[in-house]
Amino acid sequence: MKSRKDDESFFERVYEVVRLIPYGRVTTYGAIGEYLGSKGSARMVGWAMNASHSFPEALPAHRVVNRNGVLTGKHHFGSPDIMQQLLENEGHIIYNDIITGFGSVFWNPATEL
């Protein structure tokens, strides 16, 4: 059975990957999980991203979206518009909560790290 310490360790590893996402690029919960050797752990990565908002250190959490480029985590940013604003500040075009041209800005840690 996994312990809370195991979850915290996984969360820290997620944060290490998120810190490496380049400006103007985005990745997915699933891509992070797969890179960490936990294919199918997208939901756990999402929990880690949700928990990251309480840290004093700012992570580029806005660069993590679902597998279709949808801003599924936008409600965890204090205001539903903040995630979109942060992505638009990096040059992304968002339409109906989806990153336009998602495939061209997708950053896959498995191939780029």
ZIPE-V623365 format. One line per field, one symbol per residue. ss: DSSP state (h for helix, s for strand, l for the rest). phi: phi as a letter, one per 40 degrees, with the letter a starting at -180 (. if undefined). A space follows every 50 residues. Layout:
ss = ???
phi = ???
//
This chain:
ss = lllhhhhhhhhhhhhhhhlllllllssshhhhhhhllllllhhhhhhhhh hhllllllllhhhssllllslllhhhlllllhhhhhhhhllllssllssl lhhhhsllhhhhl
phi = .cbdccccccdccdcccdccccdgbbbbdcccdcdcgbdgbdcccccccc ccccccccbccccbbccbgcccccccbgacccdcccccccgcbbbfgbcc gddcbcbbccbbb
//
